[in-house]
């Protein structure tokens, strides 16, 4: 009987986002909020580390490209033929 009362009450509170979060993370607690925040932080660290590595690779590539372009003289096909 209490399940039916709860289901009736649930339909009234389903539009209240704070109440929904409270029910999900406090009452039922299938996903502990602290654990989710820890995982979020861990994965954010990994993504930031990968981004810094990619940025370093990009900077190296740009430097190498600039030095190779500076060392070469660009000749068009027309100038090369004559």
N, C-alpha and C positions, 0 to 999 in steps of 0.2 A: 504494500500500500504506500509506503514512503517513497518508493521508486516513482510511482505515478505522480505523487505530489511534487517530487523533485523535477520530473519531466515537464509538468505544467509550469512550474516556477522557471525552469530553464528557458522556455520559449519567450518569457518576458524579458529576461536579462541577456539574451543572445546579442542584442544590438549594443550593449554596453561593453566597449572594448576593454576597459580596465577590469571589469568584473570577469570577462572571459580570460584575460591574462592571469588574473588571480586564481581562477579555477584551474587553469592549465598548469601553472607553475607552483601553486601553493597547496590547493586542496587535493588535486589528483596527483601531482608531482611525478609524472612519468619522465619528464625531462627536467632535471635539476638545473635551475637558472645559472648557478655558479659553474657547473660543469660546462654548460653551453658557452658561457663567457670565457672560460679557460681555453676551450677548443678554438673559439673565435680568435682569441689573442695569439694562440700558437700558430694557427694558419695564417694570420695576418703577418706575423714575423717571417714565416716562410716565404710568403708572397713578396714582402718588402725586400728580403734578401735576394730573391730571384730577380726582382726589378733592378736592384743596384748592380748585380752581375751583368744583366743585359745592357744597362746603361754604360758600364765600363767597356763591354764588348763594342757597343755602338761608337763610343768615343775613340777607341783604338782604331776601328775601321775608318772613321772619318779622318783621323790624323794620317793614317797610311794612304788613304785615297788622296788627300791634299798633297802629301809629299810626292807621290808618284805623278800626279798631274803637274806639279811644279817642275819636276825634272824632265818631263817630256815636252817637246814642242809639237803642237797640233798642226798637222798638215792636211789640207783638204785633198780629195781625190783628184781634182783638177790640177793642183800644184804638183802632185806626185807624178802625174803622167807626163808633164812637160819637162 
